[in-house]
Amino acid sequence: MLATPAETPDGEYEVIRLDLGRLHPTRPGLVRIATTVEDGLITSAQVNAGNLHRGDEKLFEVRDYRQIPMLASRHDWTSPFIGETGAAHVVEEAMGITVPIRVTWIRTLLAEFSRITSHLTFLSWVGHHCDDPDLENEIASTIERSRTIWQSCSGNRIHPMITRIGGLEIHPEQEWCPGLREWLDEADTLLPRLRADLESAEGIREVAVIPTEIVDAYGLSGPVSRTSGVDMDIRKGSPVYDELSWPETAAEPLGDAYSRLTALCDDVTVSSSLCRQVLDRLPTLDGPLATRLPTAIKVPRGRTWTAMEAPWGRAGYLLESRGGTTPWRMALRTPTFANVQALEAILPGTRTDDVEAAIASLGWTLGDLDK
């Protein structure tokens, strides 16, 4: 929602409501962007994310460590598995837990599956913007079918809640892996249509350009920083990922809305390939899906920081323990919060007609934004 000064003596404001489509993650909740406009161009912008009362970080402080991944599954509902895995990982790092190799590979598979579903949800805006309801409906159907896979894997359709400290709690792979292969084929068939619509779309090229120097100033990462010429993907060189081959992508680092949306398509291609490689490897892996832990989990005193590559970039987890069964402090560094704060620097100079494209290419979910 944009609020712009109206041409009235009493200084009233004109409210412009933006519609990014029925599937887009920005639809629920409240974000208000107060702008000044001259001759159809935004000259200043101030973002107010509202007070959404999520409070995940405070809730972590009164939860047993085993409960924390279940709560972390909810702050970004487009990729809940990544949230719960990141929260478990920081506890494992603080306790010096070595996760079984089979668990590491399955976590990688499900993280990349989550990345695809998250990107497709944000890319639904392309069908909405290009007046392509068939594409938008097919994306909706594909996302819905992804939930049946999560259900067969975890028993839950949206929030898996299968990550455990040191392991996983899932149904045997043979029950859901074949369906995941078929789903990857389905997701891949959407990409040519998405790319075609992006090529022909108006109002996305040279829109909301992010120069390289803005990347560090606002802590941008993921597809946003990559398309501005700064690749900070922390997956490369990490366990499992360094054993997989990465498809080449040809996205140009132009830093505009078109580049960022195209990068999401490229990410789907890469993640689909990584998923297939992990699926091929899983039958050769054996071993437990859990680490034996004491009845009461107590993290040693100290401060631990870990990070993982979420769909929109680097997600960080800061854990401070005083030796008890709950964290003294657990803070989240969420990539979409960085995206939203950067809008204040990026929107000035953007035509009001192009604001939707700017926001759609700097995606957020409300839970991830106000955690």
C-alpha positions, -999 to 999 in steps of 0.1 A, spaced: 0 0 0 14 34 -11 5 66 6 12 97 -15 5 134 -8 -26 145 -25 -30 178 -42 -51 193 -14 -46 223 8 -51 204 40 -23 179 32 -45 148 30 -29 117 16 -39 96 -13 -37 58 -7 -28 35 -36 -34 -2 -30 -11 -25 -50 -23 -60 -61 5 -84 -68 -19 -113 -74 -38 -138 -53 -8 -161 -47 19 -135 -39 33 -138 -3 31 -100 2 -7 -102 1 -14 -110 38 -5 -85 65 4 -48 64 33 -30 48 28 8 43 51 28 21 48 65 25 61 83 -6 63 117 -22 56 118 -59 64 145 -85 53 142 -121 47 104 -117 81 97 -102 87 87 -66 111 111 -50 112 96 -15 99 65 3 96 55 39 86 19 47 66 10 77 63 -28 83 36 -24 109 35 -44 141 25 -79 132 31 -94 167 50 -125 155 75 -123 183 94 -155 173 126 -143 188 111 -137 223 92 -170 221 124 -188 215 136 -177 249 109 -196 267 110 -228 246 129 -260 252 156 -265 225 136 -294 210 106 -271 205 125 -243 187 126 -258 152 88 -263 153 84 -226 160 111 -215 135 91 -234 108 65 -206 109 84 -174 104 87 -178 66 58 -198 54 70 -200 18 100 -221 29 93 -234 64 117 -263 62 146 -240 57 136 -220 88 134 -251 110 166 -265 97 186 -233 103 173 -231 139 184 -267 145 217 -261 129 227 -233 153 219 -255 183 239 -284 168 268 -261 162 267 -248 197 266 -284 211 292 -298 188 268 -324 174 278 -342 142 247 -349 121 245 -383 104 255 -381 67 221 -395 55 204 -367 74 226 -341 58 217 -353 23 180 -354 30 181 -319 45 198 -307 14 171 -323 -8 143 -308 12 159 -274 14 162 -272 -24 126 -284 -28 116 -256 -5 136 -231 -25 117 -241 -57 83 -238 -41 92 -204 -25 104 -190 -59 74 -203 -78 51 -185 -52 69 -152 -58 70 -158 -96 32 -161 -96 33 -123 -100 46 -127 -135 14 -144 -146 -7 -118 -128 13 -89 -143 12 -103 -179 -25 -111 -177 -17 -148 -181 -43 -165 -158 -35 -199 -171 1 -196 -160 -10 -183 -126 -34 -211 -121 -8 -237 -131 16 -223 -106 -11 -225 -80 -17 -261 -89 20 -270 -87 23 -254 -53 -7 -273 -41 7 -306 -53 40 -298 -35 19 -298 -3 8 -333 -9 45 -343 -11 51 -326 22 21 -344 37 34 -378 25 69 -370 39 60 -354 72 23 -357 78 18 -319 75 9 -300 43 26 -266 49 48 -267 80 68 -300 80 81 -297 116 103 -328 109 137 -313 118 150 -325 151 182 -315 169 207 -338 153 184 -355 129 150 -358 111 117 -374 118 103 -384 84 85 -413 67 107 -436 46 120 -420 14 104 -446 -9 70 -432 1 75 -397 -12 107 -396 -34 90 -409 -66 63 -382 -62 90 -356 -58 107 -366 -91 74 -362 -109 68 -329 -92 102 -316 -104 93 -324 -140 61 -304 -135 79 -274 -120 105 -275 -149 77 -272 -175 66 -239 -160 100 -222 -166 98 -217 -204 64 -200 -200 77 -178 -172 108 -168 -192 86 -160 -222 63 -138 -202 93 -121 -186 108 -114 -220 76 -98 -233 66 -81 -201 64 -43 -199 76 -22 -170 103 -45 -155 134 -37 -174 156 -9 -159 132 -7 -130 144 -4 -94 181 -8 -104 203 -18 -74 239 -7 -79 267 -28 -64 274 -3 -36 239 -7 -22 244 -44 -17 267 -41 13 250 -9 27 217 -28 31 230 -63 37 214 -77 5 222 -113 -6 208 -142 -26 193 -135 -60 192 -98 -52 229 -94 -47 239 -118 -75 220 -98 -101 239 -67 -89 272 -84 -95 279 -97 -60 277 -135 -56 275 -145 -19 258 -179 -22 271 -198 9 259 -231 -4 289 -235 -27 318 -253 -10 296 -266 19 290 -303 27 269 -322 1 268 -292 -22 305 -295 -31 298 -331 -43 271 -319 -67 274 -304 -102 258 -270 -106 241 -262 -140 254 -230 -157 230 -201 -157 233 -170 -179 215 -143 -160 230 -108 -167 239 -88 -136 219 -57 -146 205 -51 -111 170 -44 -123 136 -61 -116 139 -81 -148 172 -96 -137 160 -105 -103 129 -122 -115 149 -140 -142 174 -151 -114 145 -168 -96 138 -188 -127 175 -197 -129 175 -208 -93 146 -231 -100 166 -247 -127 196 -251 -104 176 -264 -75 158 -289 -96 191 -303 -109 205 -305 -73 173 -323 -61 176 -349 -89 213 -355 -80 205 -360 -43 176 -383 -52 200 -405 -73 224 -406 -43 200 -414 -15 196 -452 -23 233 -456 -17 232 -440 17 224 -458 49 225 -450 86 204 -434 113 181 -404 110 188 -392 145 215 -385 170 212 -399 205 207 -370 229 202 -366 266 167 -362 279 173 -326 288 192 -306 262 215 -280 277 236 -258 254 270 -249 268 275 -212 278 286 -190 249 275 -174 217 271 -192 183 264 -178 149 255 -199 118 239 -190 85 223 -208 56 212 -199 21 174 -192 23 155 -185 -10 160 -148 -8 196 -149 6 215 -153 38 195 -163 68 215 -160 101 209 -175 135 225 -160 166 223 -182 198 235 -170 232 233 -196 259 239 -194 296 240 -232 301 202 -237 306 175 -256 287 163 -225 269 182 -198 250 192 -166 268 189 -150 234 181 -163 199 180 -137 171 172 -142 134 188 -123 105 162 -126 78 170 -117 41 136 -103 33 140 -77 61 170 -64 42 150 -64 9 123 -42 25 146 -17 41 164 -13 8 132 -2 -9 137 33 7 168 37 -13 156 20 -45 121 34 -50 131 70 -55 133 76 -92 108 48 -99 75 56 -118 44 48 -97 33 25 -125 64 4 -119 62 1 -81 46 -33 -83 75 -47 -103 100 -32 -79 83 -49 -49 77 -82 -67 114 -85 -75 124 -78 -38 101 -103 -22 92 -107 14 68 -127 35 53 -110 65 64 -136 91 100 -134 79 99 -96 78 85 -90 113 98 -119 134 
